[in-house]
Amino acid sequence: MLAGVKPLAMFFDVIPPTLELPEVEFEPSLKSGRIVLREEIYHRPKSTEPPLRYLYYALIEEEHRIEILHQLNRELIEGGRLTNPDDHTLIGHLLGYEEWEIDVFLKWAGGR
């Protein structure tokens, strides 16, 4: 995404974190105004599992993709919606993957 090839990147971890998300690598592009960042915290209802912190980075002209992906993730995490191959396909398209790459993922995940 930082190379301008993909329009959107998404990272997540639990709170407190167990991973080091690549925030430092995105900072120069954020400061220059080339990309935007949206951070969301999702809470899994009726769960003892920790909340999830998501970071969405998008090229400035592709910012609209963040809202679509956020709404889908919110439904999947907080709304109890079950994921399906169409969701994975939409996520792949939003992240800028080519159709063949999405097909490979879906075959690996057992969908499509």
C-alpha positions as MATLAB code, in Angstrom:
seq = 'MLAGVKPLAMFFDVIPPTLELPEVEFEPSLKSGRIVLREEIYHRPKSTEPPLRYLYYALIEEEHRIEILHQLNRELIEGGRLTNPDDHTLIGHLLGYEEWEIDVFLKWAGGR';
ca = [
       0.000    0.000    0.000;
       2.812    2.406    0.800;
       4.179    1.797   -2.691;
       0.857    3.027   -4.102;
      -0.083   -0.372   -5.528;
      -2.921   -1.165   -3.113;
      -5.582    1.409   -2.142;
      -6.189    0.224    1.420;
      -4.418   -1.631    4.215;
      -5.923   -3.135    7.351;
      -4.176   -4.311   10.517;
      -5.560   -5.483   13.824;
      -4.643   -6.891   17.198;
      -6.234   -7.463   20.571;
      -6.068   -4.963   23.422;
      -3.618   -5.093   25.131;
      -1.536   -5.739   22.018;
       0.290   -8.960   21.287;
       1.754   -7.715   17.986;
       3.602   -4.627   16.894;
       1.451   -3.024   14.216;
       3.361   -1.156   11.466;
       2.320    2.333   12.552;
       5.842    3.744   12.341;
       6.185    2.732    8.689;
       2.992    4.613    7.787;
       3.784    7.791    9.748;
       5.686    9.656    6.986;
       2.873    9.068    4.466;
       0.317   10.213    7.036;
       2.262   13.383    7.784;
       2.614   14.176    4.084;
      -1.145   13.809    3.565;
      -0.741   11.028    0.999;
      -2.733    8.571    3.107;
      -5.356    8.694    5.851;
      -5.753    6.600    8.987;
      -8.858    5.464   10.806;
      -8.600    3.575   14.078;
     -11.544    1.578   15.423;
     -12.032   -0.486   18.556;
     -14.492   -3.371   18.347;
     -15.976   -5.179   21.322;
     -17.199   -8.725   20.923;
     -20.605   -8.963   22.613;
     -21.119  -11.497   25.371;
     -17.488  -12.514   25.200;
     -14.634  -12.604   27.641;
     -12.252  -12.132   24.717;
     -10.438   -8.794   24.650;
     -11.526   -5.970   22.347;
      -9.907   -5.615   18.939;
      -8.030   -2.566   17.675;
      -8.171   -2.088   13.899;
      -6.095    0.332   11.841;
      -7.284    1.230    8.363;
      -4.899    3.102    6.070;
      -6.059    4.342    2.674;
      -4.687    6.426   -0.128;
      -6.371    9.817    0.178;
      -8.464    9.317   -2.971;
      -9.576    5.864   -1.741;
     -10.724    6.896    1.738;
     -14.305    5.774    0.996;
     -13.117    2.147    1.180;
     -12.441    2.509    4.893;
     -16.085    3.116    5.772;
     -17.273    0.086    3.808;
     -14.699   -2.185    5.439;
     -15.386   -0.718    8.883;
     -19.128   -1.384    8.566;
     -18.501   -4.961    7.486;
     -16.024   -5.617   10.303;
     -18.375   -4.069   12.837;
     -21.180   -6.387   11.712;
     -18.874   -9.407   11.788;
     -17.311   -8.638   15.169;
     -19.997   -6.819   17.129;
     -23.153   -7.817   15.314;
     -22.768  -11.557   15.248;
     -22.822  -11.755   11.456;
     -21.208  -14.927   10.165;
     -18.561  -14.478    7.500;
     -19.057  -16.018    4.076;
     -17.180  -16.170    0.754;
     -18.928  -13.007   -0.486;
     -17.559  -11.105    2.522;
     -14.050  -12.367    1.832;
     -14.416  -11.379   -1.817;
     -15.583   -7.872   -0.887;
     -12.720   -7.473    1.591;
     -10.247   -8.612   -1.060;
     -11.598   -6.103   -3.581;
     -11.546   -3.279   -1.021;
      -7.929   -4.078   -0.179;
      -7.055   -4.000   -3.881;
      -6.311   -7.645   -4.523;
      -6.750   -9.015   -8.012;
      -9.464  -11.575   -8.754;
      -6.992  -14.452   -9.035;
      -5.495  -13.564   -5.639;
      -8.947  -13.569   -4.062;
      -9.693  -16.933   -5.711;
      -6.507  -18.420   -4.260;
      -7.465  -17.170   -0.799;
     -11.010  -18.478   -1.085;
      -9.781  -21.898   -2.182;
      -7.347  -21.937    0.722;
     -10.122  -20.885    3.131;
     -12.543  -23.428    1.676;
     -14.945  -20.965    0.049;
     -16.218  -20.271   -3.467;
];
